[in-house]
Amino acid sequence: MEKILFIAVIACAVISFSKADDISKKVEHALRQKRSLVDYGRWCGPANTPIGNRGCSCSTGKQTCRRRYPPKDGLDAACVNHDFCAHCSDIAGKSILRYCHCEERIYSEARRATCRTVQCRLYKASVQTLFGNIPCMCGRRVVSNFRRC
């Protein structure tokens, strides 16, 4: 009887772990899907920058980083330029705001980017909406968007 009970407990544990594994795979997939709504390519997204990864830093420079982590297309390339402008400026880490010329540049480069996928077109529209309307630093003063600089 004890053997049967022991085997039943082991069987339940195995089933539980396999279900937990299925659930964790589903959660992981959902998180990846959610991230794809926020991130695009190798460079676009709030925390999606290779700056700080192996072989890529403000001191190694943009060209070195682009060779090591090539952008997937023109929109991703716009994000490379914005990342270096925003993360490697003298106010990086001191303010959540970026210089207006950084915001204007990504807005303009995203506008010119050619998109071949729906995901790219959607991300392009969101970049233009965000960076066309985000407050930024114009010299030492804060303005409502780069057009006011």
Backbone as numpy.savetxt, mean C-alpha at the origin, in Angstrom:
# Nx Ny Nz CAx CAy CAz Cx Cy Cz
-12.88 -49.36 26.70 -13.68 -48.18 26.70 -12.82 -46.91 26.70
-11.76 -46.92 27.52 -10.88 -45.77 27.57 -10.21 -45.52 26.23
-9.84 -46.63 25.54 -9.22 -46.50 24.22 -10.17 -45.84 23.24
-11.42 -46.23 23.27 -12.42 -45.67 22.35 -12.60 -44.18 22.65
-12.68 -43.84 23.93 -12.82 -42.43 24.32 -11.61 -41.63 23.88
-10.42 -42.17 24.09 -9.18 -41.52 23.68 -9.17 -41.28 22.16
-9.54 -42.30 21.39 -9.57 -42.19 19.93 -10.60 -41.15 19.50
-11.74 -41.09 20.17 -12.78 -40.11 19.85 -12.27 -38.69 20.11
-11.58 -38.51 21.23 -11.02 -37.18 21.56 -9.98 -36.76 20.51
-9.10 -37.69 20.13 -8.09 -37.40 19.11 -8.76 -37.05 17.78
-9.78 -37.82 17.41 -10.49 -37.57 16.15 -11.14 -36.18 16.17
-11.74 -35.81 17.29 -12.36 -34.48 17.41 -11.30 -33.39 17.31
-10.16 -33.61 17.93 -9.09 -32.62 17.86 -8.59 -32.45 16.44
-8.41 -33.54 15.72 -7.95 -33.49 14.34 -8.96 -32.74 13.47
-10.25 -33.05 13.66 -11.30 -32.37 12.91 -11.30 -30.88 13.24
-11.17 -30.54 14.52 -11.14 -29.13 14.93 -9.97 -28.39 14.31
-8.78 -29.01 14.33 -7.61 -28.36 13.75 -7.77 -28.18 12.24
-8.34 -29.18 11.57 -8.49 -29.04 10.12 -9.51 -27.95 9.80
-10.58 -27.84 10.62 -11.55 -26.76 10.41 -10.91 -25.42 10.72
-10.11 -25.36 11.76 -9.42 -24.12 12.11 -8.48 -23.71 10.99
-7.81 -24.72 10.38 -6.93 -24.44 9.26 -7.72 -23.88 8.09
-8.90 -24.48 7.80 -9.77 -23.96 6.73 -10.20 -22.54 7.02
-10.58 -22.29 8.28 -11.02 -20.95 8.67 -9.88 -19.96 8.53
-8.68 -20.35 8.98 -7.56 -19.42 8.88 -7.21 -19.13 7.42
-7.37 -20.12 6.54 -7.13 -19.88 5.11 -8.17 -18.92 4.55
-9.43 -19.07 4.99 -10.48 -18.17 4.54 -10.24 -16.75 5.04
-9.83 -16.62 6.29 -9.52 -15.30 6.86 -8.36 -14.68 6.11
-7.32 -15.45 5.87 -6.15 -14.95 5.14 -6.55 -14.48 3.75
-7.38 -15.26 3.06 -7.84 -14.88 1.73 -8.65 -13.57 1.79
-9.54 -13.46 2.78 -10.36 -12.25 2.93 -9.48 -11.03 3.19
-8.46 -11.20 4.03 -7.56 -10.09 4.31 -6.78 -9.68 3.07
-6.36 -10.67 2.26 -5.67 -10.34 1.01 -6.60 -9.58 0.07
-7.86 -10.01 0.00 -8.83 -9.33 -0.86 -9.06 -7.91 -0.37
-9.19 -7.74 0.95 -9.40 -6.41 1.52 -8.18 -5.53 1.24
-6.99 -6.09 1.38 -5.77 -5.32 1.14 -5.70 -4.86 -0.31
-6.21 -5.68 -1.23 -6.14 -5.30 -2.64 -7.01 -4.09 -2.92
-7.97 -3.80 -2.04 -8.77 -2.59 -2.21 -7.99 -1.35 -1.78
-6.98 -1.54 -0.95 -6.21 -0.43 -0.42 -4.86 -0.30 -1.13
-4.24 -1.42 -1.45 -2.91 -1.42 -2.07 -3.01 -1.75 -3.55
-1.99 -1.28 -4.27 -1.92 -1.57 -5.70 -0.44 -1.71 -6.07
-0.12 -2.75 -6.78 1.27 -2.95 -7.22 2.22 -3.13 -6.05
3.46 -2.74 -6.28 4.48 -2.86 -5.23 4.62 -1.61 -4.39
4.13 -0.47 -4.90 4.42 0.80 -4.27 3.20 1.57 -3.75
2.02 1.30 -4.27 0.84 2.10 -3.92 0.12 1.54 -2.71
-0.21 2.41 -1.79 -0.97 2.03 -0.61 -0.35 2.62 0.64
-1.15 2.75 1.68 -0.70 3.42 2.91 0.56 2.84 3.53
0.72 1.54 3.52 1.92 0.93 4.11 2.58 0.00 3.11
2.38 0.27 1.84 2.85 -0.63 0.78 4.03 0.01 0.05
5.10 0.21 0.76 6.30 0.78 0.14 7.50 -0.10 0.44
8.33 -0.36 -0.56 9.56 -1.10 -0.29 10.64 -0.28 0.43
10.43 1.03 0.58 11.43 1.84 1.31 11.54 1.27 2.72
12.73 0.89 3.09 12.97 0.25 4.37 13.20 -1.24 4.24
12.85 -1.80 3.08 13.14 -3.21 2.81 14.60 -3.36 2.41
15.05 -4.58 2.32 16.44 -4.87 1.98 16.83 -4.20 0.65
17.87 -3.40 0.69 18.41 -2.77 -0.52 17.64 -1.56 -1.01
16.73 -1.05 -0.21 15.93 0.11 -0.64 15.72 1.05 0.54
16.29 2.23 0.41 16.13 3.24 1.46 16.26 4.62 0.82
16.00 5.63 1.61 16.16 6.99 1.10 17.61 7.23 0.68
18.54 6.63 1.40 19.95 6.84 1.08 20.41 6.06 -0.15
19.80 4.88 -0.42 20.20 4.14 -1.63 19.65 4.81 -2.88
18.55 5.53 -2.73 18.01 6.30 -3.83 16.90 5.60 -4.61
16.16 6.44 -5.32 14.99 5.97 -6.06 15.34 4.99 -7.17
16.38 5.26 -7.94 16.72 4.38 -9.07 17.13 2.99 -8.61
17.90 2.93 -7.55 18.30 1.63 -7.00 17.07 0.86 -6.54
16.17 1.54 -5.85 14.95 0.88 -5.37 14.06 0.44 -6.53
13.97 1.26 -7.56 13.15 0.90 -8.73 13.70 -0.35 -9.43
15.04 -0.45 -9.48 15.63 -1.66 -10.08 15.35 -2.89 -9.24
15.46 -2.73 -7.94 15.26 -3.87 -7.03 13.78 -4.24 -6.90
12.91 -3.25 -6.89 11.47 -3.45 -6.75 10.76 -2.70 -7.88
10.79 -3.25 -9.10 10.23 -2.52 -10.24 8.72 -2.32 -10.13
8.25 -1.11 -10.45 6.80 -0.88 -10.44 6.12 -1.69 -11.54
4.87 -2.07 -11.31 4.17 -2.92 -12.27 3.65 -2.17 -13.49
3.46 -0.84 -13.35 2.96 -0.04 -14.47 3.13 1.45 -14.15
2.55 2.30 -14.98 2.70 3.75 -14.79 2.09 4.27 -13.50
0.98 3.68 -13.10 0.36 4.11 -11.85 1.24 3.76 -10.66
1.78 2.56 -10.66 2.70 2.13 -9.60 3.96 3.01 -9.61
4.41 3.40 -10.79 5.58 4.29 -10.90 5.29 5.66 -10.27
4.06 6.13 -10.42 3.68 7.39 -9.77 3.80 7.26 -8.26
3.47 6.09 -7.76 3.57 5.86 -6.31 5.02 5.79 -5.85
5.93 5.29 -6.72 7.37 5.30 -6.39 7.80 6.73 -6.12
7.49 7.61 -7.06 7.89 9.02 -6.93 7.28 9.66 -5.69
6.01 9.35 -5.42 5.36 9.91 -4.24 6.00 9.38 -2.96
6.29 8.09 -2.93 6.91 7.51 -1.73 8.23 8.19 -1.41
9.05 8.41 -2.42 10.34 9.07 -2.16 10.15 10.53 -1.78
9.21 11.20 -2.40 8.94 12.59 -2.06 8.42 12.69 -0.62
7.52 11.79 -0.26 6.87 11.85 1.06 7.74 11.28 2.18
8.38 10.13 1.93 9.12 9.45 2.99 10.55 9.95 3.18
11.06 10.61 2.19 12.46 11.03 2.26 12.62 12.55 2.37
11.55 13.24 2.71 11.62 14.70 2.85 12.03 15.06 4.27
12.28 16.34 4.48 12.70 16.80 5.80 11.56 16.76 6.83
10.30 16.64 6.39 9.20 16.55 7.36 8.72 15.12 7.58
9.32 14.16 6.88 8.92 12.75 7.05 9.09 12.34 8.50
8.06 11.74 9.04 8.09 11.29 10.43 7.76 12.38 11.44
7.73 13.63 11.01 7.42 14.74 11.91 5.99 15.22 11.76
5.38 14.91 10.62 4.03 15.38 10.33 3.30 14.32 9.53
1.99 14.22 9.74 1.21 13.30 8.89 0.95 13.94 7.53
1.14 15.24 7.43 0.95 15.93 6.16 2.21 15.84 5.32
2.03 15.90 4.02 3.15 15.88 3.07 3.22 17.23 2.37
4.33 17.49 1.72 4.44 18.72 0.94 3.48 18.69 -0.24
2.93 19.85 -0.57 1.95 19.94 -1.66 2.53 19.49 -2.99
3.82 19.76 -3.23 4.38 19.34 -4.52 4.41 17.81 -4.64
4.49 17.08 -3.53 4.41 15.62 -3.57 3.01 15.18 -3.96
2.00 15.82 -3.37 0.61 15.46 -3.64 0.22 15.84 -5.07
0.70 16.98 -5.52 0.40 17.41 -6.89 1.06 16.46 -7.91
2.26 16.03 -7.61 2.96 15.15 -8.54 2.25 13.80 -8.69
1.85 13.18 -7.58 1.18 11.88 -7.72 -0.17 12.06 -8.41
-0.84 13.15 -8.11 -2.12 13.42 -8.76 -1.93 13.52 -10.28
-0.95 14.30 -10.71 -0.70 14.51 -12.14 -0.21 13.24 -12.83
0.71 12.53 -12.18 1.24 11.30 -12.78 0.17 10.21 -12.85
-0.67 10.13 -11.84 -1.77 9.15 -11.86 -2.75 9.50 -12.98
-3.00 10.76 -13.14 -3.91 11.21 -14.21 -3.41 10.80 -15.59
-2.10 10.87 -15.79 -1.50 10.50 -17.08 -1.28 9.00 -17.26
-1.35 8.24 -16.17 -1.08 6.79 -16.24 -2.13 6.09 -17.11
-1.67 5.15 -17.90 -2.55 4.33 -18.72 -2.88 3.05 -17.97
-4.17 2.77 -17.84 -4.60 1.56 -17.12 -5.23 0.58 -18.09
-4.85 -0.69 -17.91 -5.39 -1.75 -18.74 -6.33 -2.69 -17.98
-6.43 -2.49 -16.68 -7.30 -3.35 -15.86 -8.29 -2.49 -15.07
-9.36 -3.14 -14.67 -10.36 -2.45 -13.85 -9.75 -2.02 -12.52
-8.95 -2.91 -11.93 -8.32 -2.59 -10.65 -7.47 -1.32 -10.78
-6.72 -1.21 -11.85 -5.89 -0.03 -12.07 -6.76 1.22 -12.23
-7.81 1.12 -13.02 -8.69 2.28 -13.24 -9.34 2.73 -11.93
-9.78 1.77 -11.12 -10.39 2.12 -9.84 -9.38 2.76 -8.90
-8.18 2.18 -8.85 -7.15 2.74 -7.96 -6.74 4.13 -8.44
-6.63 4.29 -9.74 -6.28 5.59 -10.33 -7.30 6.66 -9.91
-8.58 6.32 -10.01 -9.63 7.27 -9.61 -9.53 7.61 -8.13
-9.24 6.60 -7.30 -9.14 6.87 -5.87 -7.91 7.72 -5.54
-6.80 7.50 -6.25 -5.59 8.33 -6.05 -5.89 9.78 -6.42
-6.56 9.99 -7.54 -6.87 11.35 -7.96 -7.83 12.03 -6.97
-8.81 11.29 -6.49 -9.75 11.86 -5.52 -9.05 12.20 -4.22
-8.25 11.27 -3.71 -7.56 11.49 -2.44 -6.56 12.64 -2.54
-5.62 12.53 -3.48 -4.53 13.50 -3.51 -4.95 14.84 -4.11
-6.09 14.89 -4.76 -6.62 16.17 -5.23 -7.32 16.94 -4.13
-7.59 16.27 -3.02 -8.37 16.91 -1.95 -7.76 16.81 -0.56
-6.55 16.30 -0.47 -5.93 16.09 0.85 -5.17 17.36 1.28
-5.28 17.73 2.56 -4.49 18.87 3.04 -3.00 18.58 2.91
-2.22 19.63 2.71 -0.78 19.45 2.55 -0.04 20.68 3.06
1.27 20.55 3.12 2.13 21.64 3.59 2.60 22.46 2.39
2.28 23.73 2.43 2.75 24.68 1.41 3.78 25.55 2.11
5.04 25.17 1.99 6.07 25.83 2.80 5.85 25.45 4.25
5.56 26.45 5.06 5.31 26.20 6.50 3.84 26.26 6.87
2.98 26.50 5.89 1.56 26.59 6.23 0.77 25.43 5.64
-0.30 25.09 6.33 -1.18 24.00 5.90 -2.27 24.59 5.01
-2.49 23.94 3.88 -3.56 24.35 2.96 -4.48 23.15 2.72
-5.67 23.42 2.21 -6.67 22.37 2.06 -6.34 21.37 0.96
-5.60 21.79 -0.06 -5.13 20.89 -1.13 -4.04 21.59 -1.94
-3.37 20.85 -2.81 -2.21 21.41 -3.51 -2.58 22.60 -4.41
-3.82 22.68 -4.85 -4.23 23.81 -5.70 -4.20 25.14 -4.95
-4.22 25.09 -3.65 -4.22 26.31 -2.82 -2.81 26.76 -2.44
-1.85 26.05 -2.91 -0.46 26.36 -2.55 0.10 27.44 -3.47
